Amino acid sequence: MIDLLRSRRSIRRYAQKAVESPVRDILIEALLRAPSSRDNQPWEFVVVDDRALLKRLASAKEHGSQFLDKAALGIVVCADSRKSDVWVEDCSIAAILVQMTAHSLGLGSCWIQIRKRKHSATITSERYVRKVLGLPAHLKVEAIISIGFPAEQKKPVPQSALKYDKVRLNHYANPYSGPASRKAE
Ligand SMILES: Cc1cc2nc3c(=O)[nH]c(=O)nc-3n(C[C@H](O)[C@H](O)[C@H](O)COP(=O)(O)O)c2cc1C
């Protein structure tokens, strides 16, 4: 897992190649294996591979969603907020797990934030997505995870770039100075 974490980057350019059903099914399995508070599983997912729908979803926001147009899949992460007061956390965990699973299968992915974002001055991204996909009114939309075969290569973030000063040991006054291997660099 640490090797996958070390090499994962957000991928926004995709080859025009479909994700076949067996791979898609593994991604769906990863979503449904996510842990959730009290095992409430408040989430619901819409897995989109229809090109016309992906194109429409790509304009869910003015910025930061257009690359969905070229993705093989968009996984729309939704939740019934009546089922859990921590649905945002539950959805986020499912989303990152499917991103890591995609990476483990040689696919690239990127998170597209929908919750609290706007499609235009008067329409929220959530409302736009709800209309495109015919989602029922009670479903919240957290994000769309775009997935496809990478058409860009990104370098892993080097360990030297990690912000170890964000970590404290035991007491806030006690900063973590990084792993021993880093000190030797
Ligand atoms: C909560 C969240 C929301 C994000 N929203 C977007 C988005 O709307 N569009 C986008 O292109 N990237 C989005 N990203 C991806 C981040 O920009 C990306 O993870 C960050 O720049 C670090 O780059 P890396 O993933 O390659 O390490 C989002 C990531 C997270 C965790």
The ligand as an SDF file (V2000), in Angstrom:
LIG
                    3D

 31 33  0  0  0  0  0  0  0  0999 V2000
  -11.5960   17.1500   -1.5530 C   0  0  0  0  0  0  0  0  0  0  0  0
  -10.8610   17.2850   -2.8660 C   0  0  0  0  0  0  0  0  0  0  0  0
  -11.4090   18.0350   -3.8800 C   0  0  0  0  0  0  0  0  0  0  0  0
  -10.7540   18.1310   -5.1070 C   0  0  0  0  0  0  0  0  0  0  0  0
  -11.3870   18.7790   -6.1270 N   0  0  0  0  0  0  0  0  0  0  0  0
  -10.8040   18.7950   -7.3470 C   0  0  0  0  0  0  0  0  0  0  0  0
  -11.5180   19.3400   -8.4540 C   0  0  0  0  0  0  0  0  0  0  0  0
  -12.6690   19.7660   -8.3490 O   0  0  0  0  0  0  0  0  0  0  0  0
  -10.8910   19.3450   -9.6560 N   0  0  0  0  0  0  0  0  0  0  0  0
   -9.6070   18.8620   -9.8250 C   0  0  0  0  0  0  0  0  0  0  0  0
   -9.0870   18.9160  -10.9460 O   0  0  0  0  0  0  0  0  0  0  0  0
   -8.9170   18.3130   -8.7860 N   0  0  0  0  0  0  0  0  0  0  0  0
   -9.4970   18.2500   -7.5680 C   0  0  0  0  0  0  0  0  0  0  0  0
   -8.8540   17.6410   -6.5190 N   0  0  0  0  0  0  0  0  0  0  0  0
   -7.4990   17.0730   -6.7240 C   0  0  0  0  0  0  0  0  0  0  0  0
   -6.4330   17.9570   -6.0360 C   0  0  0  0  0  0  0  0  0  0  0  0
   -6.2640   19.1390   -6.7920 O   0  0  0  0  0  0  0  0  0  0  0  0
   -5.1270   17.1540   -5.9370 C   0  0  0  0  0  0  0  0  0  0  0  0
   -5.3270   15.9970   -5.1500 O   0  0  0  0  0  0  0  0  0  0  0  0
   -4.0150   17.9930   -5.3010 C   0  0  0  0  0  0  0  0  0  0  0  0
   -3.6770   19.0810   -6.1330 O   0  0  0  0  0  0  0  0  0  0  0  0
   -2.7410   17.1680   -5.0310 C   0  0  0  0  0  0  0  0  0  0  0  0
   -2.2660   16.5880   -6.2340 O   0  0  0  0  0  0  0  0  0  0  0  0
   -2.0500   15.0010   -6.3500 P   0  0  0  0  0  0  0  0  0  0  0  0
   -3.4010   14.3570   -6.1460 O   0  0  0  0  0  0  0  0  0  0  0  0
   -1.5060   14.7670   -7.7250 O   0  0  0  0  0  0  0  0  0  0  0  0
   -1.0850   14.5860   -5.2610 O   0  0  0  0  0  0  0  0  0  0  0  0
   -9.4900   17.5180   -5.3050 C   0  0  0  0  0  0  0  0  0  0  0  0
   -8.9380   16.7580   -4.2680 C   0  0  0  0  0  0  0  0  0  0  0  0
   -9.6210   16.6300   -3.0740 C   0  0  0  0  0  0  0  0  0  0  0  0
   -9.0370   15.7440   -1.9900 C   0  0  0  0  0  0  0  0  0  0  0  0
  1  2  1  0
  2  3  1  0
  2 30  2  0
  3  4  2  0
  4  5  1  0
  4 28  1  0
  5  6  2  0
  6  7  1  0
  6 13  1  0
  7  8  2  0
  7  9  1  0
  9 10  1  0
 10 11  2  0
 10 12  1  0
 12 13  2  0
 13 14  1  0
 14 15  1  0
 14 28  1  0
 15 16  1  0
 16 17  1  0
 16 18  1  0
 18 19  1  0
 18 20  1  0
 20 21  1  0
 20 22  1  0
 22 23  1  0
 23 24  1  0
 24 25  2  0
 24 26  1  0
 24 27  1  0
 28 29  2  0
 29 30  1  0
 30 31  1  0
M  END
$$$$
